[in-house]
Amino acid sequence: MDYRRLGKSGLRVSEFSFGAWVTFAKQVGEDAAASIMATAYDNGINFFDNAEGYEQGNAEIVMGEALKKLNWSRDTYMVSSKVFWGGSKPTQKGLSAKHVTDGAHQALKRLQVDYLDLYFCHRPDIDTPIEETVRAMHNLIVQGKVIYWGTSEWNAQQLTEAHLVARREHLTPPTMEQPEYNMFRRENVEKEYLPLYEMGLGTTIWSPLASGFLTGKYNDGIPADSRVNLPGYEWLKRNLESEAGKAKIAKVKKLAVLARDIGLPIHHLALLWCNANPNVSTVILGASKKSQLEDNLKALDHKSKLTPDVMARIDEILGNKPEAPRALARE
């Protein structure tokens, strides 16, 4: 396991990290969570990702109980939460100063920790001035309840505004963004955020396997035990069965051949492809079983197989590499 700086901060985060989305409190209980997290920790993972919106806060409760059971020294790991979807009442959602503050306090209680290492705005809130959110995050940092704050799925303009507000008002700017990034979602990480990396932005990317597309498990239809069949994931089934989904499957089949040619399963190829981007601080893994996590971690033994030639062949198959901004394009 290698460790990378989170943007230009001094924080060093493991190149693979572990997240609770989809699994904790839905497929994974407290005992299994502790077992999976122990495997992650023993293999060098030091960042564990969560959110108030994951199973209505129950994913944080499960992780909190696991952390209590594992009893790791607090200075050896990082834990995060995200704020936006805290409940149905007007004061329980969005990025108002009140909800940002309440959400942090509730996450601390559920996770059973004294502070959050990373705290994300889970989505942009068009109804709340960015200055209000930046100030609320800054206040939590000054109070010692949050160490670093960031965003998730904000666009470059919103992130730039947050930085400008922070500079003007002498507040703490966002350190990291958590975007979806995989072979089928490239635009933000590879193009839109390019100027922001110079400002110090780190990235904790989610869905590196494109909701399972890049495991190859959907190449011959939907398995009966797939999460696609879980309540609440009907959107994923629609994506798979759409024309765009079928086109992705066709590319996955070609990628699988390439992966086999270089001696990798396709999901390892997909994980290592994300990890190869120098602007990715950490790749968030998900797993409902310890064996799944152990398998994904084995990808790190084969980083050398992603040669420039292999990366070029991947781009040829995908056909979706973002065009560089004109000012950055090379002749």
N, C-alpha and C positions, 0 to 999 in steps of 0.2 A: 504494500500500500504506500503510495506516495501522498504527500501533503502539499497543498497549494494555498497561496495567499488568497483571501477573499477580496478580490479586486486589489486595491492598493492599501487595504487595511493591514494590520500586523497579524490578523487572525489566520491560522493555518488550519485548513479543513481537509479531511480525507477526500481523495479523488472520487471515491464511491461513498455515498451516505445512505441512510435508511429512512423511509417515510411510512407513515401510518395510513395514508389515503387508501380507500377501498377495503382494506383488510381489517384493521383494528376495530373491535366492537361490532364488526359485521361477520367476518370469517374467523377472527382470531380473538381469543379471550386472554385473561391476564397471565395464566401459566405459560401458554404458547408464546405470548408476546415476550415474556421474560427470556424464554429459551432462544427465540429468534434474535432478540436484541443482544443477548450474551454472545451468540455466534458472531454477530456483526462487530461487537466491541473487541472480541478476542482476535478478530482478523484485521483490526486496525481502524475500523470505522469510528469516527468521533463526533458525528453530527446526526441527530435524530429529529426528523421533521414532523410537524403536526399542525393542526388548525382547529379553531373553534367550530368551524363548519363541517368537520369530519364526524359524521354520525351524531350531529347535534351536541358536540362536546364529549361524547362518550369515548371517542378514540383517545382523547387526552386523559380521561380517567383511567383507561386501560394502560396507557403508557406510564402514567404516574404511579400506578400500583406496581408495574414492572420495575420502574426505577427504584422504588422503595425496597422491593425484594432484592434487587441486584446490589444495592448499597455501594455503588461506585463512588470514588472520591469526586466531588463536584468539579474539581479543576481538571478532570480528565475527559470530559465530554461536553457537548453542546446540545441544547434542545431549543426548538423553536415553536412558535405559535403564529397564527395568522388571524387577522381581524377583518370582518365584514359581515358574515352571516351568523349572528349570535342568537337570533330568535325572531319571532313574528311581530313584536311590538315596534313602534317607530324608533324607540331609543335603543333597540337591540340590534340594529343593523347599520351598515354604512360606515363612514369614516369621520363622523363628528368627533370632537374632542371628548365628549362624554362616552361614546361607545368605544373609542380607542382606549380610553382609560379603564372603563369597566371591563372591557374584554381582556386587557392585560392582567388585571387583578383576578378575574375568574380563571384564566389560563394558569396562573401561578398556583391557584388552589387545586385545580384538577391535576396538574402535573406534579404537584407536591415539591416545588422548587422555590427558592427565594428570589430568583431573577430569571429572565429569559435571555438566552444568549443572542438569539435572532428573533425579531418580531416583524412580521410582514403585513402590509396592507394587501389583503387577498385579491382585491380588484380595485380599479379606480372608482371614485364616487363623484359623479358629475354634479351632485347636489350639495357637496361640501367644498368650500374653498380649499385649495391645496395648502395655503398658508396655515389654515386651522389645523390640518392633519400634521403638517411638519412640526408645528409648535407643540402639539400634543405628544408626538413621538419624542421630541427633544426634552420635554418635561419629564417623561418616564425615564429617559437616559440620565438626566441630572439627579433624579431620585434614586438611581441605582436599581430600578426594576427591569430595565432593558439595557443590553450592552450595544447591540447594533440593530438599526431598523432598516427595513427595505420594502420592496413592493413585489407584486406578482401580476403579470399580464398588463402592466402599464405600457403605454406607447412612449416613444422617444421624446415627444413633445411634453408629455406630462412629467416624465422624469427630469427633463431639462428645467422645467418650471420649478419643480421641487428643489433642485440644486440652486437655482437663482434665488428663490425665496430664502433658502437657508443661508446663502452667502450675504444677502441684503440685510437680513434680520439677525445675523450672528447666531444661527441655530445649527443643529447637527443635520447634515445632508444624509440621504439614503446611501447605504453602503452596498446593497445587493438587490438584484431583481431575480424573481423566480419565474422564468418563462417556460412554456412547453417547448421542448427542443428534441427533434428526432429527424430521421431521414426524410420525413414528409412535412415537417414544420421547421423551416430554416430562415425565413425572412427576417424576423426580429434579431435573432442572435447573430446572424452572419452579415446583416446589412444595416438595419435600423439603429442598432445600438453601437455601431462602430465608434462614433465620436464620444460616446459616454464611457467607453473603456478608458479613454485618455483622462477622463475626469475621476476615474477610480472605481468604476462599477464592477462588482463581482456578480457571478450568476450561479444559482443553485437550480439546475434544470430538472424539470419533471417530465414524466412520460417518455423516457428514452426509447421504449419499445412500442410507442404509438398505440397505447391501449391494447397491446397484445398482437397487433398486426405483424410486428417484426419478430415474433417468436416462430412464425410459420404455422402456428396451431390452427389457423383458420383457412389454410390453403385448400383443404378438402371439405370445407363446411364448418359448422359451429359444433364443437364438442358438447355433450350433454352437461358436463360439469363446469362449463365455462362461466365466468362471472357475467357474461353477456345475458345469461338467463336469470340473473339476480334481479329482484325488484329494485327499481330506480336506475337501471342501466339499459333501459329500452333504447335510449339514444345511441348507445354503442351498437346495438343490433341493427338499428336503422342505417348507421354508417357502414357497417359491414355489407349490408344487402343493397346499398345504393350503387349506382354506376361508378361513382368515384371510388367506392370501397372495392369494387371488383377490379378496377384499374390498379389500385394499390396492391391487391393480392397478386396480380400478374407480375408486378415488379418484384414483389417479395419472392416469388418463385425463381426469378432470375438471380436475385441476390443470394438465395439459398444455394444455387449452383456455384456462384463465385465463392461463397463461404466454404463450401465443401472442397473446392479446388485448393484453398489455402489451409485446410485442416481445422476449420472452426464451425461450430453450429451457428446458425444465422443470428440468434439472439446475442451471442458473444460479439459477432461482427458489429451489430447495431450499437451495443454498449460501448465498444472500443472506438467506434466512429465518433460518437458524442464526446468521449473522453479525449479524443485527439485534438479537439478544438482548443487552442490555447486560451480562449476567452471563457471557457467553462471552468468554474471553480470546483464544482462537484456535481456528480451525476447521482440523482436520488433513485435508489432501488426500492422496489416494493416486493413483498413476499408474504404468502399465507402459510408457508411451511419452511422449516429450517433448511430442508434439502434444496428448495428453490434458491434461497439466498446463497448457500454454499456453492451451488452450480454457477450462479451469476458472478460470484467472487473469483472463480477460476478463470474468468476472462482476462483478468489482470496479468496472468502468466504469459499472455500471448500478444502483448502490445506491439512487439517488433514485427508482427505479421501484417500490420497495416502500413505497408510501404507506400511511397508516392504513387507507384503504379497501381496498387490496389485501390487507393483513394480515387484515382482518376477513373478506374473502371466502375467504381460505385457511382460517381457522378454521371458517367455515361448511361448507366442503367436508370438512374433516377430522373435525369433530365430536368432538374429543378434548382440548380445552383443559382442563388441570387446574383444578379448583375451588380458588380461593384459600383458605388456612386462615382459619377464622372470624375470628381476631383481626386478620387483615390484609384481610379482605373489606371493600369499600367499599359504602356504601349507594347 
